[in-house]
Amino acid sequence: MKLSTPTKIIIGVIIVAAAAYFGWQYWQSKKNALPAGIAWGNGRLEAKLVDASAKEPLRVKEVLVNEGDLVKPGEVLVRLDTVTLESEMAEAQASVAAAQQKLAAARAQVTRRKSEIELARIEAERSKNLVAENAGSQREYDVRRMNLETTTAGLAGDEANVKAAQEDVQVAQARAATIQTRIDDATLVSPVLGRVLYRLVEPGEVLGAGGKALTLVNLQDVYMEIYLPSEQAASIKMGADARITVDYEPGRAAQAFVSFVSPEAQFTPKQVETRSEREKLMFRVKIQVPKEIASQYIAQVKTGVRGVGYVKTEESAVWPKRLSNLIDVNREAHAAE
């Protein structure tokens, strides 16, 4: 069957287009090929979650943030009602004041007792001298000496009363401090620089002990987890150099490091008897973004974004050009200013 000229042209165009497509695919595979000593895996950006929770059952008075808000360490997030605690605090402070008054009275008694002892000692000494000079009676001297001993013995009891009063003050102050801590804990503050992921309560609700009010994403603790075959995972060292790229900006890479390699396989065949089957074992590898880089990109970090993680399995491996285009934290931070 003889083909017409238009048909030949169309077939020729199809062949050229197919050759161009497969040639482009081959060029792309060569362009994205990794040198020996570098492993990679698909993953997504993740961050540690932190809960803002109540320590004891209290009613929610005020929620100051909403989902999606960026919060800083120490920023007040939720205030719980502390009316009952404040009443307990007033009572505790009154107990402290009463204990301090008793301590002051006990110390005054010790001072008075010491003065009495000094007077009794002087009188006993004077009476003794008079007896020695035959100018005084032995009976009077005995009375003075007995009075000195009795007064001195009373000092020990007075000092014991002071010690007991001091302990009462410390107990009362400790109780007041405990209540103050409970009042302080009723103000929930952010422990991290992050974003509110879930708002779990509203004003008027009662939180139980340990009840969660908010869940935060710690945007300074950002990482990606990838899964590598056992042979590659076994070659990775803790702290090994790594790179992270995200799908929406594949031309930029963030410097990272290996912070964890799982000692147990996450994917295991039913039977592992041969070398080829052992190579199917996949181990979880955690690639951590340095805190200083994560801190500069707080507004841009979105957990769940897909990307690729790369890890050096050999220290001598050289990063390809496309993974050497690193985010310059200092330069971009200066540009933002």
C-alpha positions as CSV (number, residue, x, y, z in Angstrom):
1,M,0.0,0.0,0.0
2,K,1.4,3.3,-1.1
3,L,1.3,6.1,1.5
4,S,0.3,9.6,0.4
5,T,2.7,12.5,0.9
6,P,0.6,14.1,3.8
7,T,0.5,10.8,5.6
8,K,4.3,10.5,5.3
9,I,4.7,14.0,6.7
10,I,2.5,13.2,9.6
11,I,4.3,10.0,10.4
12,G,7.6,11.8,10.1
13,V,6.5,14.5,12.5
14,I,5.3,11.8,15.0
15,I,8.6,10.0,14.8
16,V,10.6,13.3,15.3
17,A,8.4,14.2,18.2
18,A,8.8,10.8,19.9
19,A,12.5,10.9,19.4
20,A,12.6,14.5,20.9
21,Y,10.5,13.4,23.9
22,F,12.5,10.3,24.7
23,G,15.7,12.3,24.1
24,W,14.5,15.0,26.6
25,Q,13.6,12.3,29.1
26,Y,17.0,10.7,28.8
27,W,18.7,14.1,29.2
28,Q,16.6,14.9,32.2
29,S,17.5,11.5,33.8
30,K,21.2,12.2,33.2
31,K,20.8,15.8,34.5
32,N,19.1,14.6,37.8
33,A,21.4,11.6,38.3
34,L,23.2,11.5,41.6
35,P,26.9,10.7,42.1
36,A,27.9,7.6,44.1
37,G,27.8,8.1,47.8
38,I,24.5,10.0,47.9
39,A,21.1,8.4,48.7
40,W,17.7,10.0,48.4
41,G,14.1,9.5,49.3
42,N,10.7,11.2,49.0
43,G,9.3,12.8,52.1
44,R,7.5,15.8,53.4
45,L,8.3,18.6,55.8
46,E,7.2,17.9,59.4
47,A,7.6,19.7,62.7
48,K,7.2,18.6,66.3
49,L,3.9,19.3,67.9
50,V,3.5,21.0,71.3
51,D,0.4,21.1,73.5
52,A,-0.7,23.9,75.7
53,S,-2.4,22.1,78.6
54,A,-4.0,22.9,81.9
55,K,-2.3,21.4,85.0
56,E,-5.5,21.3,87.0
57,P,-9.3,21.5,86.4
58,L,-10.2,25.1,85.7
59,R,-12.6,27.1,83.6
60,V,-11.4,28.8,80.4
61,K,-11.5,32.6,80.9
62,E,-10.0,33.8,77.7
63,V,-8.4,32.4,74.5
64,L,-6.1,35.0,72.9
65,V,-5.1,33.2,69.7
66,N,-6.7,31.5,66.7
67,E,-5.7,28.7,64.4
68,G,-2.9,29.8,62.1
69,D,-1.5,32.5,64.4
70,L,2.2,32.8,64.7
71,V,3.2,32.8,68.4
72,K,6.5,33.5,70.2
73,P,8.0,31.9,73.3
74,G,6.4,33.3,76.4
75,E,3.4,34.8,74.6
76,V,0.2,34.4,76.5
77,L,-2.2,32.0,74.7
78,V,-5.0,31.2,77.2
79,R,-6.1,32.5,80.6
80,L,-8.0,30.2,83.0
81,D,-10.3,31.4,85.7
82,T,-8.4,31.7,89.0
83,V,-11.1,33.2,91.4
84,T,-11.0,30.1,93.6
85,L,-7.2,30.1,93.7
86,E,-7.0,33.8,94.5
87,S,-9.3,33.2,97.5
88,E,-7.0,30.4,98.7
89,M,-4.1,32.8,98.1
90,A,-5.6,35.5,100.3
91,E,-6.1,32.9,103.1
92,A,-2.5,31.7,102.7
93,Q,-1.2,35.2,102.9
94,A,-3.2,35.8,106.1
95,S,-1.6,32.6,107.5
96,V,1.8,33.9,106.7
97,A,1.2,37.2,108.4
98,A,-0.1,35.5,111.5
99,A,2.9,33.1,111.6
100,Q,5.3,36.1,111.2
101,Q,3.6,37.9,114.2
102,K,4.1,34.8,116.3
103,L,7.7,34.6,115.3
104,A,8.2,38.3,116.2
105,A,6.6,37.7,119.6
106,A,8.8,34.6,120.2
107,R,12.0,36.6,119.3
108,A,10.9,39.4,121.7
109,Q,10.6,36.8,124.5
110,V,14.1,35.6,123.8
111,T,15.5,39.1,124.0
112,R,13.6,39.7,127.2
113,R,14.8,36.4,128.7
114,K,18.4,37.3,127.9
115,S,18.0,40.6,129.7
116,E,16.6,38.8,132.7
117,I,19.5,36.3,132.7
118,E,22.0,39.1,132.6
119,L,20.3,40.9,135.5
120,A,20.1,37.7,137.5
121,R,23.8,37.0,136.8
122,I,24.8,40.5,138.0
123,E,22.7,40.1,141.2
124,A,24.1,36.7,141.9
125,E,27.6,37.9,141.4
126,R,27.0,40.9,143.7
127,S,25.5,38.6,146.4
128,K,28.4,36.3,146.2
129,N,30.9,39.1,146.7
130,L,28.9,40.3,149.7
131,V,29.0,36.8,151.3
132,A,32.7,36.7,150.7
133,E,33.1,40.0,152.6
134,N,30.7,38.9,155.4
135,A,28.4,41.7,154.3
136,G,25.6,39.5,153.0
137,S,23.7,36.4,153.9
138,Q,24.3,33.0,152.4
139,R,20.5,32.6,152.0
140,E,20.2,35.6,149.8
141,Y,23.1,34.4,147.6
142,D,21.4,31.0,147.2
143,V,18.2,32.7,146.2
144,R,20.0,34.8,143.6
145,R,21.9,31.8,142.2
146,M,18.7,29.7,141.9
147,N,17.0,32.6,140.1
148,L,19.9,32.7,137.6
149,E,19.6,29.0,136.9
150,T,15.9,29.1,136.5
151,T,16.0,32.1,134.2
152,T,18.8,30.5,132.1
153,A,16.8,27.3,131.8
154,G,13.8,29.2,130.4
155,L,15.9,30.6,127.6
156,A,16.1,27.1,126.0
157,G,12.3,26.9,125.9
158,D,12.0,30.4,124.4
159,E,14.6,29.6,121.7
160,A,12.7,26.4,120.9
161,N,9.5,28.5,120.5
162,V,11.4,30.8,118.0
163,K,12.5,27.8,116.0
164,A,8.9,26.4,115.9
165,A,7.6,29.8,114.9
166,Q,10.2,30.0,112.1
167,E,9.1,26.6,110.8
168,D,5.4,27.8,110.9
169,V,6.4,30.8,108.8
170,Q,8.2,28.6,106.3
171,V,5.3,26.2,106.0
172,A,2.8,29.1,105.5
173,Q,5.1,30.8,102.9
174,A,5.6,27.5,101.1
175,R,1.8,27.0,100.9
176,A,1.4,30.6,99.5
177,A,4.2,29.9,97.0
178,T,2.5,26.7,95.9
179,I,-0.8,28.5,95.4
180,Q,1.0,31.3,93.5
181,T,2.5,28.7,91.2
182,R,-0.9,27.3,90.5
183,I,-2.2,30.8,89.7
184,D,0.8,31.3,87.3
185,D,0.2,27.9,85.7
186,A,-3.4,29.0,84.9
187,T,-1.9,31.4,82.3
188,L,-0.8,29.2,79.4
189,V,2.1,30.6,77.4
190,S,3.8,29.4,74.3
191,P,7.0,27.4,75.0
192,V,8.2,27.7,71.4
193,L,8.3,29.9,68.3
194,G,5.6,28.3,66.2
195,R,2.1,28.4,64.8
196,V,-1.3,27.4,66.3
197,L,-2.4,24.2,64.6
198,Y,-5.6,23.5,66.6
199,R,-7.7,25.6,68.9
200,L,-9.4,23.0,71.1
201,V,-11.4,25.1,73.7
202,E,-13.5,28.2,73.9
203,P,-14.2,30.6,76.8
204,G,-16.5,29.1,79.4
205,E,-15.4,25.5,78.9
206,V,-13.9,23.6,81.8
207,L,-10.6,21.9,81.2
208,G,-9.7,18.8,83.2
209,A,-6.2,18.2,84.6
210,G,-3.9,17.8,81.6
211,G,-6.6,18.9,79.2
212,K,-5.3,20.4,75.9
213,A,-6.3,23.9,75.0
214,L,-4.1,24.4,71.9
215,T,-1.8,22.4,69.8
216,L,1.2,24.3,68.4
217,V,3.7,23.5,65.6
218,N,7.2,24.1,66.6
219,L,8.6,25.8,63.5
220,Q,12.2,25.8,64.8
221,D,12.1,22.0,64.9
222,V,11.5,21.1,61.2
223,Y,12.6,17.9,59.6
224,M,11.9,15.4,56.8
225,E,11.7,11.6,57.2
226,I,12.8,9.4,54.3
227,Y,13.1,5.7,53.9
228,L,16.2,4.0,52.6
229,P,17.2,0.4,51.9
230,S,19.2,-1.4,54.6
231,E,22.5,-1.2,52.7
232,Q,22.3,2.6,52.4
233,A,20.9,3.1,55.9
234,A,23.8,1.1,57.4
235,S,26.3,3.5,55.7
236,I,24.8,6.7,57.1
237,K,26.5,8.3,60.1
238,M,24.7,10.4,62.7
239,G,25.2,14.1,61.8
240,A,25.9,13.2,58.2
241,D,25.6,16.1,55.7
242,A,22.1,16.2,54.0
243,R,20.0,18.4,51.7
244,I,16.2,19.0,51.5
245,T,14.3,20.3,48.5
246,V,10.6,21.0,48.2
247,D,8.4,20.4,45.2
248,Y,7.3,24.0,44.8
249,E,10.9,25.2,44.6
250,P,13.0,22.3,43.4
251,G,15.9,24.6,42.3
252,R,16.7,25.5,45.9
253,A,18.1,23.3,48.6
254,A,18.3,23.7,52.3
255,Q,21.3,22.4,54.2
256,A,20.4,19.8,56.8
257,F,21.9,16.9,58.8
258,V,21.0,13.4,59.8
259,S,19.6,13.4,63.4
260,F,18.3,9.8,63.6
261,V,18.5,6.5,61.8
262,S,15.9,3.9,62.9
263,P,17.5,0.7,64.4
264,E,14.4,-1.2,63.1
265,A,13.1,-1.7,59.6
266,Q,9.8,-0.1,58.8
267,F,8.9,-2.3,55.9
268,T,9.7,-6.0,56.2
269,P,8.8,-8.8,53.8
270,K,7.0,-11.8,55.3
271,Q,10.2,-14.0,54.9
272,V,13.7,-12.6,54.9
273,E,16.0,-15.4,53.8
274,T,18.0,-14.2,50.8
275,R,20.2,-11.2,50.2
276,S,17.8,-9.7,47.7
277,E,15.0,-9.9,50.2
278,R,17.1,-8.3,52.9
279,E,17.8,-5.4,50.6
280,K,14.1,-4.7,50.5
281,L,14.1,-3.7,54.2
282,M,13.5,0.0,54.5
283,F,14.8,2.1,57.4
284,R,13.5,5.5,58.6
285,V,16.1,8.3,58.4
286,K,15.3,11.7,59.9
287,I,16.9,14.7,58.2
288,Q,16.9,17.8,60.5
289,V,16.8,21.4,59.4
290,P,19.2,23.5,61.5
291,K,17.4,25.8,63.9
292,E,18.9,29.0,62.4
293,I,17.6,28.2,58.9
294,A,14.2,27.2,60.2
295,S,14.0,30.4,62.2
296,Q,14.6,32.6,59.2
297,Y,11.8,30.9,57.2
298,I,9.1,30.8,59.9
299,A,6.5,32.5,57.6
300,Q,7.3,30.2,54.7
301,V,7.5,26.8,56.5
302,K,4.4,24.7,55.8
303,T,4.3,21.3,57.3
304,G,3.1,18.6,54.9
305,V,4.8,20.1,51.9
306,R,6.2,17.3,49.7
307,G,9.8,17.1,48.8
308,V,13.0,15.1,48.5
309,G,15.7,14.4,51.1
310,Y,19.3,13.6,50.2
311,V,21.9,12.1,52.4
312,K,25.6,11.4,52.1
313,T,26.4,7.8,52.7
314,E,30.0,8.5,51.9
315,E,31.8,11.6,53.4
316,S,33.9,12.0,50.2
317,A,30.8,12.3,48.0
318,V,30.4,15.7,46.2
319,W,27.0,17.3,45.9
320,P,25.8,17.9,42.4
321,K,25.3,21.5,41.2
322,R,21.6,21.5,41.6
323,L,22.0,20.6,45.3
324,S,24.7,23.1,45.8
325,N,22.3,26.1,45.3
326,L,21.8,26.5,49.0
327,I,19.5,28.9,50.8
328,D,21.7,31.8,52.1
329,V,20.2,32.6,55.4
330,N,22.3,35.7,56.2
331,R,21.8,37.2,52.8
332,E,18.1,36.6,52.6
333,A,17.6,37.7,56.2
334,H,19.4,40.9,55.3
335,A,17.2,41.4,52.2
336,A,14.1,40.9,54.3
337,E,15.2,43.7,56.6
